[in-house]
């Protein structure tokens, strides 16, 4: 009998997000972020272009206040004047994201940004002509061209997986 057997468990699986939120909340809170979503969704909050040149580091609220915080932003070398010029826009976007006037000003810190994780490389090896013809024939009855294209893409992906499994043993 494991020591975890005493923990009551609900039937079925649980969403990983529930556990990650519980695990990451103390780390986000230590940096002043009461909602870690602004960190994890930074490109959505400020836009892809601004996210490429900046990253939030710390949110510091004045003593006894729950608004007008100072957001410390790490800014890539050479982009500080751009970020400083766009400060009102960035502050507005962050406050819209939070739903209240959480941030009052930015504090810019120069330095290299964290390196984003590499994007997975897709292996788009084309199917042989016979398999491609079978796939087209199977999806020919789908009237919507967008749906048909997506189903063909799915079929190609599944065919490649099947070929990979068969070749591995």
N, C-alpha and C positions, 0 to 999 in steps of 0.2 A: 504494500500500500504506500503510495507516494504521499509526501507531506502536503501536496496541493489538493489531495482528495477531500480535505475538509472545507475547501472553498466552494460555496454554492455556485452552480453554473446553470445558465439558461440553456435550453435546448437550441441547437442550431449554431451557426457561426456568428461571430461578432465582427463589426466593422473595425478595421485597423485604425481608422481615424480617431475613434473614441479613445483608444489607448495612447496614440501619439499625442493627442491634445493634453491628456493627463500627464504625460512624460515631459512634454516641452514647455508647459505652462510656467513652471518655476524658472526655467532659463530665460524665457521671454520676460517674465516679471522682473527678474534681476536687472535687465537692461531697460526697464521702464515700460515695456510694451504689455499693456493689459490685454490686448488682443494681438496675438502673434500673426494674425492673417496679414497685417500690413507688411510684415517681413517676407512671408512666404508668397504673397501675391503682389509684390512691389511693381513688377511690370504692368499689371492690371491697374494699379492705383495711379501711377504717374505716367504711364505710357511706355512703350518699348524703347523709344529713343532716349528718354530721360533715364530709364532704368539701365541702359548700357553705360551711362557715364556716372551713375551714383548708386549708393546702397545705404539704407538706413542702418545706423549703429546703436543709437540710444535715444530714448524719449525721457526727458527730465521735466517733471511738473514742479512749479513753484511750491514751496512749503504750504501745506494746507489747501492747495487749490486742485481742482479736477479739470482745469482747462488752461489754455494758453501755454502749453508745454513748449519746450525747446527740443526740436528734433535734430540730433547730430547726424549729419550725412557724410559718408566717405565719398569723396569726389575724385574721379580719375584725373591724373595730371593734365593740365591744360583746359579743363572744362569748368573750373570754378567761376570764371566770369559769366559763362552761359547760365549756370545754375543760379548764381546770385541774381542775374537779370530776371530769371523765371521764378524766383522765390514766391511771389504772390500766387502764381498759378499752381505751383507745387503744394503750397500750404492749403489752397482751396481744394485741390483734388484729394488731399489726405483727409481734410475735414469732411468732405462729402462722403468719403469712404467710411469714416467713423460714424457719421451721422450727427456730429455736434462739433463745436469749436475746440477740438482737442489740441491742435498745434497753432501756436501764435507766431513762431519764427523758426528759422533754420540756423544751425551752426555748422559751417562747412569745415571739414577736415580733409586735407590733401593726402592722397596715398593711393596705392594700387587697390583695385577692387578684387573681391574674391573671384577666383576663376570658376566660371560655370561648368557643370559637369558636361562631358562630351555627349552629343546626341547619338543615339544608337544608329548604327549603319544598317540600312535595310539591304537585304540581299535580293535584288530583283533579277534573278536569273530567269530568262524567258522559258516558257513551257515549250515542249516539242510541238510541231504542227498538228499532230493527231490529237493531243490533249487539248490544245487551244481550240481546235474545231469542235471537240466534244463540249467544251465549256460554252462556246458561243451557241451551239445548238440547244444546250440545256437552258440557257437564259433568253432564248429568242422569243419566248412567249410573254416576257415582261414588257408591258407597254411603256412605262416611264423610263426614258433614256438614262436619267440619273441613277435610279434604282438598279437598272440593268448593269450599268458600269460598275456600281459598288458591289453587286453580286458577283460579277466577273472578277473583280479585284479580290474578293473574298475567296472565290474558287481557286484562283491562281495561288493565293497564299496557302490555302489548305493542301493543294496539290504538291506544293514545294515541301511542306512539312511532312507529308506522307512519303515523298521520295527520300527525304533526309532520314526518316526513321527506318525505311526499308534498306537504305544503303549502310546504315550503322549496324545493322544486325537484326 
